[in-house]
Amino acid sequence: MDIEVRPCASVEELRDSLNAIGHYFGQENTLEDAERFAKWIEVDRMHAAFDGDLAVGGAGAFSYRMSVPGGHSVGAAGTTAVGVLPTYRRRGALRSLMRAQLEDARARGEVAAYLWASEATIYGRFGFGLASRMGSITLPRERVRFAQPFEPRGTVRLVDLEEAAKTFPPLYEQIFAQRPGMNSRSQAWWETRRLFDNPQFRQGGPKHRALLELDGEPAGYAIYNVKQDWAGGSTKGTVNLTEVMTPTPEAARELWRWLLDFDWTSEFRADLLPLDHELFQLLAEPRRMQYTINDGVWVRPIDIGAALSARSYEDGEVVLEIEDAFLPENEGRWRVTPDGTARTADAADLRLDVTGVGSLYLGGFRFADLVRASRAIELTDGAAARGDRLFATNIAPWCAEIF
Ligand SMILES: CC(C)(COP(=O)(O)OP(=O)(O)OC[C@H]1O[C@@H](n2cnc3c(N)ncnc32)[C@H](O)[C@@H]1OP(=O)(O)O)[C@@H](O)C(=O)NCCC(=O)NCCS
């Protein structure tokens, strides 16, 4: 049996290849579902694996800009909707899909791919390294006191989709320039995905969109919903905070104060928060939010030289010897400096494989972390410390949504 991998040529093929991952979500996509998905992805960026006419697997890539350290961004493939039907597993379909997707991304000039992994064991072999961590919180209503009380001066308004689609994107753009790891969002993404309240995916009540204004200007926003519940006549409901974006310290203070003063709930839940979230310093009792850390996004540099040259650095330089079994064109020695990254014949300071470069890229991990975990080897004395001074960033990477 031969499996052929090629880009989808129609929305029907997109639907059929999406049904491979749909199988595991317990859902079957209609043509309408595929048409909605096609608002976010070019149809030919979904690769499908075919057995004859039957689509047996698929792997998609969103055309993103991904923010990287220094307020820059790179073209990146946002790997998504990866699945192979259970009747076709372990025959190399995923391997062929990943090869086709990464080659296609390279041809489009994208220097990296990144993804959220359903299972961490799948993607290392294709060169993806853990690049960020994220946290979830469950904060009881009675433990929301701030360490430093203040007098709020902003106003918060609930806005409809249309107003949110105008006012939220520029605020998101401000965070995009501050935080590595964010994905760019098209207007269609905002209107039909992030802000859109699809009743099919509701867990609890409708999606609310809250806009914070300071001096009459948009300053921050929140997307949340209420899941109400009762025990003995009192609320044991939850406010689910889907996304809270506050580009300035004042916006963070004002909007989180407003959100956490919500009446008639017993707890607040939020997921996918960055490791260095403001709440650790804002709250009087940060332990009470039960911050639980998990793995975040996984990054796969596709073009090592271009990817490393695209971000900012502090002082110094380091020579890396990089191994890359899946894309061997990346292998060899690379000198990384604030002025760019280029091949070199000089002796290397550190040896690591491409997954390690993915882990370092956004600033989510340090050379010291990789060396301690036997993911990088120091070839010259003090190389990890030197590399860490060069790659240092002052903010944790953050990707605020699972794609
Ligand atoms: C994960 C999945 C896409 C793999 O597809 P597949 O066609 O069976 O994969 P392949 O046959 O190409 O396997 C490639 C390699 O990955 C390994 N692999 C595949 N699935 C794996 C899994 N779930 N965990 C660990 N390793 C896995 C294979 O053993 C093989 O290893 P090798 O290169 O050392 O031989 C498929 O099993 C699936 O659809 N799973 C459920 C949905 C899912 O998890 N999707 C990922 C969403 S992020």
The ligand as an SDF file (V2000), in Angstrom:
LIG
                    3D

 48 50  0  0  0  0  0  0  0  0999 V2000
    0.5140   10.9440   16.3470 C   0  0  0  0  0  0  0  0  0  0  0  0
    0.0970   10.4330   14.9810 C   0  0  0  0  0  0  0  0  0  0  0  0
   -0.1760   11.6470   14.0810 C   0  0  0  0  0  0  0  0  0  0  0  0
    1.2780    9.6230   14.4090 C   0  0  0  0  0  0  0  0  0  0  0  0
    1.0290    9.2950   13.0550 O   0  0  0  0  0  0  0  0  0  0  0  0
    1.7130    8.0140   12.3800 P   0  0  0  0  0  0  0  0  0  0  0  0
    1.4590    8.0970   10.9230 O   0  0  0  0  0  0  0  0  0  0  0  0
    1.2950    6.8080   13.0930 O   0  0  0  0  0  0  0  0  0  0  0  0
    3.2610    8.2940   12.6570 O   0  0  0  0  0  0  0  0  0  0  0  0
    4.4750    7.6350   11.8730 P   0  0  0  0  0  0  0  0  0  0  0  0
    4.1450    6.2150   11.4970 O   0  0  0  0  0  0  0  0  0  0  0  0
    4.9190    8.5160   10.7660 O   0  0  0  0  0  0  0  0  0  0  0  0
    5.5600    7.6350   13.0080 O   0  0  0  0  0  0  0  0  0  0  0  0
    6.6810    8.4750   13.0170 C   0  0  0  0  0  0  0  0  0  0  0  0
    7.4350    8.2210   14.2990 C   0  0  0  0  0  0  0  0  0  0  0  0
    6.6930    8.7740   15.3900 O   0  0  0  0  0  0  0  0  0  0  0  0
    6.4570    7.7580   16.3670 C   0  0  0  0  0  0  0  0  0  0  0  0
    5.1420    8.0420   16.9330 N   0  0  0  0  0  0  0  0  0  0  0  0
    3.9950    8.1360   16.2710 C   0  0  0  0  0  0  0  0  0  0  0  0
    3.0040    8.4360   17.1080 N   0  0  0  0  0  0  0  0  0  0  0  0
    3.5330    8.5480   18.3340 C   0  0  0  0  0  0  0  0  0  0  0  0
    2.9900    8.8390   19.6150 C   0  0  0  0  0  0  0  0  0  0  0  0
    1.6960    9.1030   19.8030 N   0  0  0  0  0  0  0  0  0  0  0  0
    3.8410    8.8610   20.6610 N   0  0  0  0  0  0  0  0  0  0  0  0
    5.1520    8.5910   20.4830 C   0  0  0  0  0  0  0  0  0  0  0  0
    5.7070    8.3220   19.2850 N   0  0  0  0  0  0  0  0  0  0  0  0
    4.8980    8.2910   18.2260 C   0  0  0  0  0  0  0  0  0  0  0  0
    6.5350    6.4680   15.6150 C   0  0  0  0  0  0  0  0  0  0  0  0
    6.8470    5.3990   16.4770 O   0  0  0  0  0  0  0  0  0  0  0  0
    7.6450    6.7520   14.6270 C   0  0  0  0  0  0  0  0  0  0  0  0
    8.8850    6.6490   15.3050 O   0  0  0  0  0  0  0  0  0  0  0  0
   10.2680    6.3440   14.5590 P   0  0  0  0  0  0  0  0  0  0  0  0
   10.5100    7.5030   13.6290 O   0  0  0  0  0  0  0  0  0  0  0  0
   11.2430    6.2800   15.6690 O   0  0  0  0  0  0  0  0  0  0  0  0
   10.0450    5.0810   13.8130 O   0  0  0  0  0  0  0  0  0  0  0  0
   -1.1420    9.5280   15.0260 C   0  0  0  0  0  0  0  0  0  0  0  0
   -0.8610    8.4410   15.8380 O   0  0  0  0  0  0  0  0  0  0  0  0
   -2.3650   10.2520   15.5580 C   0  0  0  0  0  0  0  0  0  0  0  0
   -3.1070   10.7900   14.7800 O   0  0  0  0  0  0  0  0  0  0  0  0
   -2.5490   10.2490   16.9000 N   0  0  0  0  0  0  0  0  0  0  0  0
   -3.7070   10.8600   17.5310 C   0  0  0  0  0  0  0  0  0  0  0  0
   -3.8270   12.3420   17.2800 C   0  0  0  0  0  0  0  0  0  0  0  0
   -2.6410   13.1380   17.7490 C   0  0  0  0  0  0  0  0  0  0  0  0
   -2.0750   12.9250   18.8050 O   0  0  0  0  0  0  0  0  0  0  0  0
   -2.2400   14.1130   16.9230 N   0  0  0  0  0  0  0  0  0  0  0  0
   -1.1880   15.0320   17.2400 C   0  0  0  0  0  0  0  0  0  0  0  0
   -1.8340   16.3690   17.5510 C   0  0  0  0  0  0  0  0  0  0  0  0
   -0.6370   17.5180   18.1610 S   0  0  0  0  0  0  0  0  0  0  0  0
  1  2  1  0
  2  3  1  0
  2  4  1  0
  2 36  1  0
  4  5  1  0
  5  6  1  0
  6  7  2  0
  6  8  1  0
  6  9  1  0
  9 10  1  0
 10 11  2  0
 10 12  1  0
 10 13  1  0
 13 14  1  0
 14 15  1  0
 15 16  1  0
 15 30  1  0
 16 17  1  0
 17 18  1  0
 17 28  1  0
 18 19  1  0
 18 27  1  0
 19 20  2  0
 20 21  1  0
 21 22  1  0
 21 27  2  0
 22 23  1  0
 22 24  2  0
 24 25  1  0
 25 26  2  0
 26 27  1  0
 28 29  1  0
 28 30  1  0
 30 31  1  0
 31 32  1  0
 32 33  2  0
 32 34  1  0
 32 35  1  0
 36 37  1  0
 36 38  1  0
 38 39  2  0
 38 40  1  0
 40 41  1  0
 41 42  1  0
 42 43  1  0
 43 44  2  0
 43 45  1  0
 45 46  1  0
 46 47  1  0
 47 48  1  0
M  END
$$$$
